[in-house]
Amino acid sequence: MKALAWLCRSAALSCAVLALHTLPGTTGPAGAAEEVPFITTPDRVALAMLEIANVDASDTLIDLGSGDGRIVILAAKRFGARGLGVEIVPDLVRQSVLNAQRAGVESRVEFREQDLFKADLSQATVITMYLLPEVNLELRPSLLGLQAGTRIVSHDWDMGEWRPDRTVTIPVSEKAVGMDKFSRVHLWVVPAQIHGLWCGQGRARGAALRVTQDFQRFSARLGGVAEIEGFDGRIDAAVLHAGSQGEIQMQQRGDRLLMIRSEGRYAALDGVAFARTTAGGCERKP
């Protein structure tokens, strides 16, 4: 099963239903020896993947398992982005280079023969992929560690408990995999990592903000500030929105959380900054 997943690491390409196929020369559930097929991403789905991420000329896109290079090439040709395709099959890498030359975008794209798990993703503003669910889950910790605001787009497969920020469905009458004649495109925006204890600064010294994060959702409990409750909210890249009426807006700036809007019962926190700490508590006012 693990070898099968390795063979299926191709973003512009993916295996058909894994459970119904085995490695070449082995016997599948039906008793027949079958090769694991690779399926290209339909052009309309590739376009939808780039559109849902709002790709433009300022972006650097990395396609994990780039297959014949179509997503990277389309991002460069249609939207002016720079792109990198990571693909483990040498013939597909060579084909991608030729395809980029024919499309006239070879100066904006690059293709590497590489295991996608060894790729440096740190420069990406957008990552696209068409991988199997277990591969997505293996990649998930690395993706969550990317810069807040990085957009992740997956064709068909999700990432378990990390729910997409948005999903669109595209009719694909010619789809060769499964019985459904449509594809799903999922978008995630990498949230800032805010889990932990944050201590109030300046006039808020002594306040302790303890944050529990669940992907792009969070709960914050506030101590040391009279008559102000904790709050729950959502993380949009590095901006936090919270409060039952949206009274709170915070922004992560490195190891600081800054209240950029706090209204109503939270008005006393307006403009307050909190600093991340690894200590067991926050220093109280003298």
N, C-alpha and C positions, 0 to 999 in steps of 0.2 A: 504494500500500500504506500509506503514511504517513497519507494522508487517511482511509483506512478505519479505521486505528487510532484516529484522533482522533474519528471518529463513534462509536466503540465505548466511549468512556470513560463508562461508567455502571455503578455498583456494584449497584444493584438491577436493572439492565438490562445485557444483554450481547449482542454480536453472536452469531449462529449461526456455523457454521464459516467463518472468514474466507476461507479459500482458495477457497470455493465461491461467493463473492458479490462483487459489484463495486458501484461507486457507481451511483445511479440514472442511467439513460440510457447506461450503458456496457455492453460486452459481456463476459459472464463466460466461464468455461472451456467451458461447454456451448453457448455462442453465443447465450444469451438475456440480455436486459436485466433485471436484478433489483435490487430495493432491498435494502439491508442491513437485516434484521429486528432488532428489539429484543425481548428475552425477559425477562419479569419473573422474579424469584426466587420460587419456590414458598414458600408460607407456612411449611411445615414445615422448609424449608431455612433460611429467615430465622431461625426460632426456634432451630434447631441452631447457627447462627452465633453467636447471642448466648449460648447455653448453653455452648458450648465455650470462650468467653472469660470465663465466670463474671461476666457483666455484672450490676451491682447499682446501687443508688441513689447510690453515691459516684462513679460513672463519668461521664465526658464522652465520648460516642461521636461520631465523624465518619464519615459514610458517603460514600465517594468515588464520585460518579456515582449520586446517590440516587434517580433515577427518579421513581416515584410516591410516594416517602417511606416506604414500608412498613417498612423496617428501623429507621429512626430513630423512627418512631411506635411500633412494637412495643417498642423498647428503653425508651421513656418510659412506655408504658401498662402493660407487663407487669413491668418491672424497676425503674421509677422513675428511670432514668438521664436525664441531659440529653443532647441530641443536636443535631448540625448535619448537614444534608444539602447536599452540593455537587453541583450539576447544571448542565449547560451549555445544556439545552433549556428555554426560557422557559415553554412550556405545561406541562411536567412540574413545574416549580417552583411554578406557580400551582395545579396539581392537588394537589401535596403540602401546600401551605398549607391548602387546603380539607379535605383528608383529616385533617390534624392537628386542625382545628377540630371536625370531626365526631367525632373520637376523644376530644375533650376534653383534649388534651395540648399545645395551642398555647403555653402559658406555659413549657413545658419544652423546646421544640424550635424550630429555626430552619432555613430553607432559603434558600440563596443561588444565584443564577445566576452561575456562575463556572467557569472552567477549573480542573480539579482540580490541575493542576500549579502553579497560582498560589495555592492555598489554604494558609493558615497552619495547620499540623497540630500546633503545639507544645503546645496545651492538651489534646490528646486523650489519654485513657488507653486507648481502644479505637478501632481503625480497621477498618471493614468495606469490602469491595469485591468487585465481580463484573466483572473486567476481562480483557482478553486478555493472553496471556503477555508479549508485547513491551511492553505498557503497564506491567505489573507490574515488569518489569526496569528500565524507565525510572524508575519510582518507587522502586526498591529503595534507592538511596543515601540518598534523603531519609528513608525509613522507618528505615534503620539509624542515622540521625543523631538519632532521637527519644530521649526519656528512657528509660533502661534500665527494663524492666518493662512498657513499652507493649505491648498485645496487638494483633496484626494478624491479621485473619481474611479469607480469600479463598474465594469460591465457585468450585470446579472448578480454577482455574488456580494453578500454583505460582510460585516465584520462582527458578527455576534452581538454581544451586549452594547457595543458602541453603535448606537443607532444613527442612521444617516440624517443629515440636516435637511436633505431634500432628495426625493426620488421621482423620476419621470419614466413613463412607459412609452416605448416606440414600437409601432407595428412593424413587423419584419416577416412578410409573407413567405420569403424564401429561406427562413431560418431552418438549419439542418439539425439542430440539437433539440431534443425533446418534442413534446406535442404542441406546446404553446407557440404561436406565431407572433411573438413579441419579445422585446428585450427590455430589461430594466436598467436604468443608469442611476447610480447612487452617488451622492455628493456628501463629503464630510469636510468641515473646516476645522483644522487642528486647533484645539482650545489651549489657552494659556494654562500652565501647570500652577495651580494656586493652593493645592492641598497643604494644610499645615497651620502653624500659629503665626499671626501677624500682630505686631505691637504698635499701639498708637504713638505718634510723634508730636512734638510741640505741645499745643494746648490739650491734645488728646492723650498725653503721656499717662500711662496707667491703664488705658483701655486695651483689652485683649480680644482679638478677632480670631476665632478658631474656625477654620474652613474645612469642610469635608467635601471632596470632589468626586463626582461620578461621571466621568467623561465630560460632556458639555453642560452638565447640571451641577449645582453646588448648594450646600446649606452652610450658613455662617451664623455662629453664635457669639454674641457680643457680651463681654464682661467688663466691669469697671466704669460703665457709663449708665447713670441712673435714668430710669424711665425709657430706655431705648431697647427694643426687642431685637432678637436675631432676625434673619431674613433668608429666604430661599431665592434662587434665580438661575439664570442661564449665562453661559460664557460664549461670546461671539468673538472668536480670535482672541484679542487681548482686552476686550471690553466686557464688563460684567453688568448685566441688567437684573435688578431684583426689586423686591417689594410687591405687595399684592396689587398695587396700582402703578407699578413701574416707577416708584419714587426715587429709586437709587440707581446711579450709574457710576461704576468704578472702572479704572483702567490700570492694568498691570504695566509697570515700567521697571523692568529688571527685578530687583528685590524689593520694590515698593508697590503698594496699592494706593492709588489716589482717588479720593471721592471727588468726581468731577460734577456730580449733581446729586443732591439729597434734599428731599422736600418733605413737607408734612411732618409727621412724627419723627422723621430722621433728619430734620433741618439742622440740628446741632452738630451733625457730622460733616456739613458742607465744607469742602476744601481740606478735610483732614487727610493726612497720609499715614499709612501703616507700613512698617518695615518687617520683612520676613525674619524669623528667628528660629534657631534650632535649640534654643534653651527651653527649659521646662515651663517657663512663665515669663510674663512681662514685668519690667521694673515699674514699681508704683511711684506715684508722686511723693516727694518728701513731706 
